């Protein structure tokens, strides 16, 4: 039986109806007038990928049908409601990713129709025919995947910008207003955001309900908040340094700086809380990471003021990417540590009470728990 609560099912039904009816209406209008006149959309935004809106309109109309079919399946509690909802909302998610890549611009309509898709996918997760433990492990694995994706983004995306120098340019310039790499970065950034939010949920869910697990739960909430800010980043891009030097900056540059500060505060808070929640080895590693992060942040900020005046910044990209890499590595280690903590807890629970107080959960590192269930049972008998 599904573990989905009533409010999640209602929210999912609302999202499916909203997206389904909207897709049907939009697709029908595009098919009726492929030149986009009925929706006041110029053909120029297609950038030659399609001759007109006929094919996109047919695809959008089909996605609307899929969402209404999923609505009926969820409403009737069909055995395949999870599959129908996943295909319908997943199809729309792919639609928005491809659309942003083609249009090369992010507008408020993407938030209006795209954010409900993310919400729908989140509340549809309990429909999956999987055990809670396997879902938590999959979510924790998203932590490592998110770091690998971000590294790949920093390797592959700059290749699409001839003349971009990763050593002397910051990462934010890849998504700056007017940058040729902005569409690709935004699309991949959405995937990174979803992976981080899933990881944060996994950390929160793995903590359990015990009083001593509160810090780990707070860590999960902070990671979810850190990942959720990724939804806002595309709407607050910086301008290229050449534009800033020419006085073409606007409120988006201010918002970009504010988001950067908020992001740093949140992930440093997550690092500190997680260090207090897990074992001594992880705490020492986190403290070393924190000091290294602060050191390379200082090196980065020393050159940052030169961006707005388009002055040379020979190593700013190096310092910033090292700083980012340290945090990405910490995310991977955190995922491994929390996974090991979960396995240790299962082992302890299988062995019964521990009157000696020698709990495996004192260490969050998987390789620190060596005692097998049989040996622990023998220890308890003595």
C-alpha positions, -999 to 999 in steps of 0.1 A, spaced: 0 0 0 11 36 -6 26 55 23 15 88 7 -4 110 31 -37 126 22 -23 162 18 4 149 -5 -21 131 -26 -43 162 -28 -13 184 -37 -3 159 -64 -38 159 -79 -38 197 -80 -4 198 -97 -15 172 -123 -47 190 -131 -30 224 -132 -2 212 -155 -25 190 -176 -51 216 -184 -24 242 -190 -4 220 -213 -36 210 -233 -45 247 -237 -10 258 -247 -5 229 -270 -38 234 -287 -31 271 -293 3 264 -308 -11 237 -331 -39 260 -342 -15 288 -351 21 274 -354 35 309 -359 27 316 -322 4 346 -328 -23 333 -305 1 332 -276 21 363 -287 53 342 -290 78 352 -317 93 325 -339 128 340 -333 130 324 -298 133 290 -314 167 300 -329 162 278 -359 157 245 -340 121 243 -353 106 260 -383 75 268 -362 56 258 -331 37 229 -347 59 201 -333 64 217 -299 26 222 -297 19 186 -305 44 175 -278 30 199 -253 -6 187 -260 5 151 -255 21 160 -222 -12 175 -212 -30 142 -220 -4 123 -200 -9 145 -169 -47 141 -171 -43 103 -174 -20 104 -144 -46 125 -125 -72 98 -130 -48 71 -120 -38 89 -88 -75 97 -80 -85 61 -84 -55 48 -65 -44 26 -94 -16 2 -88 4 21 -115 -3 56 -102 34 61 -94 44 52 -129 17 75 -145 26 104 -123 64 99 -128 61 97 -166 38 127 -168 57 150 -145 91 137 -156 81 144 -192 72 180 -183 105 184 -164 124 173 -196 102 197 -216 113 227 -195 149 217 -196 149 214 -234 128 246 -237 152 267 -217 181 253 -237 164 263 -270 150 296 -259 183 305 -242 164 326 -216 147 320 -183 115 340 -177 89 341 -149 66 317 -169 92 290 -163 88 294 -126 50 296 -129 48 263 -147 80 246 -137 80 249 -99 47 230 -95 64 202 -115 91 200 -89 65 200 -61 45 173 -79 76 150 -82 84 156 -45 49 146 -32 48 117 -57 78 100 -42 58 81 -15 40 63 -44 71 45 -54 70 8 -46 102 8 -26 111 4 11 119 35 31 154 23 37 162 19 0 147 54 -7 169 69 20 200 53 5 191 64 -30 186 100 -17 220 99 1 237 87 -31 224 119 -47 249 138 -25 278 122 -43 261 125 -77 255 162 -72 292 168 -66 302 148 -96 277 167 -117 290 200 -106 326 190 -114 314 179 -149 296 212 -153 329 231 -146 348 209 -171 323 207 -200 304 240 -200 335 262 -204 343 243 -236 312 259 -251 327 294 -247 358 300 -269 382 322 -250 368 314 -215 397 310 -191 388 290 -160 418 302 -142 410 340 -145 372 339 -146 347 330 -119 321 303 -122 292 328 -121 303 342 -154 293 310 -171 256 319 -163 260 356 -166 237 378 -187 248 375 -223 272 346 -217 270 319 -245 271 292 -219 242 305 -198 214 282 -212 234 250 -208 246 260 -173 210 268 -162 197 235 -174 224 215 -157 220 237 -126 184 226 -123 195 190 -122 221 198 -95 195 216 -75 172 186 -75 200 162 -65 211 184 -35 175 188 -23 171 150 -25 203 145 -6 192 169 21 160 149 25 180 117 27 201 132 56 170 144 73 152 110 69 182 90 81 184 109 113 153 92 128 133 105 156 156 102 186 165 134 206 202 129 199 196 129 161 183 165 161 216 179 148 216 156 118 180 166 111 190 203 112 218 194 88 193 179 64 170 210 66 200 233 59 211 212 29 175 213 15 176 251 19 210 253 3 197 233 -27 164 251 -29 183 284 -35 193 269 -68 157 277 -80 164 314 -75 199 317 -90 187 317 -126 166 348 -119 195 367 -103 225 364 -128 254 387 -127 264 407 -158 296 400 -176 326 420 -163 327 440 -196 291 451 -190 297 459 -154 327 481 -164 304 499 -188 279 507 -161 252 482 -174 247 464 -141 213 464 -124 195 450 -94 202 414 -106 239 419 -97 230 430 -62 206 400 -59 234 377 -71 258 389 -44 230 386 -17 223 350 -29 260 342 -28 263 354 8 231 335 18 244 303 1 277 305 20 261 311 53 238 281 48 263 256 37 289 267 63 261 263 89 253 228 76 290 219 78 292 230 114 260 213 126 270 181 108 304 182 124 288 183 158 263 155 149 287 129 136 318 112 150 352 126 160 369 117 127 342 135 107 344 164 131 381 169 125 377 165 88 350 191 88 371 216 108 400 212 84 376 217 55 362 248 72 396 264 76 406 256 40 373 271 28 379 303 46 415 306 34 406 302 -3 375 324 1 398 352 13 421 347 -18 390 348 -40 375 379 -24 407 398 -27 404 398 -65 366 401 -66 364 439 -67 384 439 -99 355 422 -118 333 453 -119 361 474 -134 371 446 -159 406 445 -145 428 413 -147 420 386 -121 447 360 -130 440 334 -103 405 341 -91 390 311 -110 416 288 -94 410 299 -58 372 298 -63 372 264 -78 394 250 -51 370 265 -26 340 249 -43 358 216 -47 365 214 -10 328 217 -3 319 192 -30 343 167 -15 328 173 20 293 165 6 306 132 -7 322 123 26 290 133 45 270 110 23 294 81 30 294 89 67 256 90 70 252 58 50 277 41 74 258 55 104 226 39 90 242 5 85 257 6 120 223 14 135 208 -15 117 235 -38 130 231 -26 166 193 -29 165 197 -65 152 220 -73 181 196 -61 208 204 -38 238 240 -29 246 244 -28 284 281 -20 281 273 12 263 296 4 234 273 17 207 285 15 171 268 49 165 295 66 184 314 67 151 298 76 119 325 61 97 315 28 82 351 13 84 351 20 122 324 -6 128 341 -39 126 321 -61 150 299 -86 134 264 -95 147 277 -129 159 307 -114 178 284 -87 193 260 -114 205 289 -132 221 300 -100 238 265 -94 252 263 -130 266 295 -123 286 
